[in-house]
Amino acid sequence: MKVKEITNAIEAMAPLYLQESWDNAGMQVGDPDSEVTGVLLCTDVREEIVDEAIERGANMIISHHPLLFRGLKKIVGRSYQERIVTKVIKHDITIYCAHTNMDCAVGGVNFKMAEKLGMKNVRVLDPQQGTQRKIVVFVPTEAVAKVEKAMCDAGAGKLGNYDNCTYSMSGEGHYRALDGAEPWAGKVGEIHSEPEVRLEVLVHKSLCGRVVAAMIKAHPYEEPAFDIIALENGDKYAGLGVIGDVEPQDAREFLNKVKAAFEVETVRYSGNLDRQVSCVAMCGGAGAEFTGLAMMQGADVYITGDMKYHEFQGNEDRIILADIGHYESEHYTKEIFYDIITKKNPNFAVDFAKSEKNQVNYL
């Protein structure tokens, strides 16, 4: 396979437009048209993992965390990022990451966490806001199917597990073509009435330009009339964190299950363990900022990583807060990559980096 075949498969599940504004997901180093000899999967791109890739003949590394968050002004080997970039270029190794786009995707990092704990009725904890647009276009009746298909093929009309979602309403359009116009129907200088359909589609804001361009190309009119409407409703199919249900159980028993599921040596927590747990919220990585949302939505426990001392305080009677560690909450993201690639090509050489380890140790 080529690099772009693998990255396209990952981005079909976790499009890059889902990533947070501060993030740098996607291709870090490499050529999307190069042939892949083997893939090594990891959470963080470390020097020992690059060395392992060279030794094992794998020329593509896929990680959860980006190697590069900011641009490099010099590449002289003074930092581990500079040394890695130099080495992978020398050995023709591609580096690709899927970070907050995979965090925000349904079926991504946080949904994998829920799967590990056998949660039910899982939904997004913090839906993305203001990302959806509605495009409304007026199309002559006989051209509706063509325009509708063009817009959906360009990425419009997707809603959860459905695609080609559109709405149409019949009516009549009126216009007069002026000198210089070449009307599809009607004559220059005369008012014309045309049976039309009001066609509506939902689209992510990042895809608006592409969808509008496809619509204009397929539309028979010289000057199609259309609107782009910003929607305030949240996108419940994209966002950070999840919340869902577990079988009612003792809180202490539940935290022991968490330790086993995420291979955690220890859990930092606050709150009363003499209670029952049935509603659980989680966010992989550093997610202390969503504690309030977890409480508002009725969670008995909120699980995340990187919580500071004072972030544990003040809500001990309302919720159990559990910090399982940043790496511990996300290292299984490699399993998502593995499933995507092997589903596309079951016989392809893809494996987990054997040299990977948590950089934070517990004594």
C-alpha positions, 0 to 999 in steps of 0.5 A: 500500500501507499502511505496515502491509502493508509492515511485516507483509511484513518481519516475516513474514521477521524477526519483532520477537520475534527482536530482542535485548533491548537493541534497538529495532526496528520502527516509530520514527515514523509511522502504520501505517494511512497510505498509502505514496506511496514508500519510501526504503531506507537503512542509517542514517537521516540528515538528508540522507536525510530531505531526499531523501525529501521531495524525491522524494515518498517518505513512508516510510523503511526503515533497518537501524539504528534512529534511536531506541535510547532515548526522547527526553526533549525534542524541541528540535532539539539532536541529529540525532535530535530534528531528524529526528523534528521534520522527519518528523512535519512532512512525514508521513514514517514511519520503520521499522527492522529491526535485530537481528531481521533479523540473527537471521532465516534469510535475513537480514543474515548469510545475505545475507553468505554469499550474497555469498561463494557459501557452502554449507551455511550455518547459524546461528553462535550460535543463540538459547537458551531461546526455545522452548516446548512446549505440551501440551494434552489434547483430546477426539478429535473436537475435535483438528482444530479445536484444532490449527488454531487453535494453528497459525493463532496461530503455533505449529507452525513449524520452519524451512521447515515449519509445522503441525508437531504431535505427537499420541498417543491416550489416555483422560482421566478427570474428575468434574464438580462442582456448578456445572460445565457439562461438555461430556461426562459428568454432574455428580457422576459420574466420566467417561472420554473418549477424548482426544489428547495434542497437542503443538506448538512455539512461540516464547515470545513467542507463548505467550499468543496460542497458549494463548488461541486453544487455549482458545477452540477447546477444547470443555472448560470447563477444558482441561488443558495444560502449557507446557514450557520447552526448553533446546535452541537454536533453530538457525533464529534467531540471530546470525552464520553459518558455512558452507563455500567452495571451498578456496582461498588465504587471500589470494585469499579476502580479496581476494574479500571486499573485492570482494563487500562493496565494501571499501577495506581489510581489517584482519586478523590471522593467517597468510595462507599457509593454505587457507580452506574454512570461513568464519564471519561476523557483520555489524556489531560481532561480535567477541564470537563469535570463540570460537564461530567457532574452536570450530566450525572456521572458518578465517576469521571476518569481522565489523566493529568489532574492537578492537586487543586482540581481534585478539591471541592466536589468530593461529595458529588463525584469520584474523580480518578486520574489514571495517567495520560499515557495509561488512558491513551496507549491502547489507541494503537489498537484502533490504528491496527484495526483500521489498517488490517481491515483494509489489508489483513496481510499487511506488515503492521505491528506495535512498537516493542520499544515503547514504554511510558516515560513516567515511571512509578517507584 
